[in-house]
């Protein structure tokens, strides 16, 4: 197994484990709170600690440490996690350059701030539900417990599927999969807040089930009922999560036989943003059309997300146009699968691109973030995302599509203009 490394300005060297043990660290310093994932609790082959004071300073200054299967390093307050997925590297480190490609060590690297992991944030996902006990949705403590022999310990996870938010009836097999028969909702949510493949790894979510098979199969009625359920249940969530609601709707309603989507549905999305201050994030669509004619993509204020691939190019097969807010990874994305509680698969589509954007917004609105009280509307979120994105770095984009790539490592609070209604 590769080394797990922690770099700290508060120590004179590097702490190195070839295998790590939480119990040993607890004995060294009982107040230490280190969380680790998928690392065997076996014999320590080598530990070098410059001082207990250095370890204490590292924990107190950096907060929670998240270890991966390969390497985790600290660099000026941020975590550098190796063996990540390509979308996480791209949104945190930017497009591939010749110099970076030449010097890379053939593993993807994900950089993030440990204090900005979606703490005390809540995502509302309008989709097919979610397999709530998938390992991607567990906390680090719960994932560790599931590896141990304590099988009787209850597992809560960070995703809930309340019955009052299930607007599509169960099928017999659905209950075996924790209210997600098709798997689309589970896969999309894992990109937003999955523990290994997602962005906001401490955020929570309510999965609102509006479709049994695919979000493209969601009817106007089920979407309206889903939005109504969010409004009715918002006041019942814990107070610390009762902040600006972020709604992820990874699908769209396209024109049918030349007729535009329901005006009632367009009005409902407008009401969610204008009267309930919701931030709406939507996938631009996978039908190679003008997303301005879709709902909610064509509704003013919606964060409408296009797709790009690992070679930093746009994808003509997906919807595009001037109503796209920005682009995010959406081709061959590693996601959680409903087949088993630990299984993954690969998916492609703007649904996953939208989920990465929702995850970045969750991290930006973490408790203690300077943006928590600034991103209070969909318009502000859209302005912040476009201002902090990488500009003009993508190639072969469809015409009239903004050349903007999602960026996750910015916490600028001053780039968001005031809402026009407040001016």
Secondary structure, DSSP 4 states (H G I P E B T S, - for coil): ---EEEE-TTSSSEEEESS--HHHHHHH-TT--EEE-S------S----S-HHHHHHHHHHH--EEE-SS-EEEETTEEEEEEE-HHHHHHHH-S--HHHHHH--SSEEEEEETT-S-TT-EEEEEES---TTSGGGS-HHHHHHHHSS-TTS----SEE--GGGB-SPPPTTGGGGTS-SSSHHHHHHHHHH-TTT-S-TT-EEEEEE--SS-GGG--HHHHHHHHHHHHHHGGGS-GGG-SS-EEEE---B--BTTBPPPHHHHHHHHHHHHTT--EEEEE--SSSSBGGGSBTTTSTT-EEEEEE-TTSBB-TTS-BSTT--EEEE-SSEEEE-SSSTT-EEEE-SHHHHHHHHHHHHHHHTSTT-TTTTT--SHHHHHHHHHHHSEES--BSPPTT---EE---S---STTPPPPGGG-
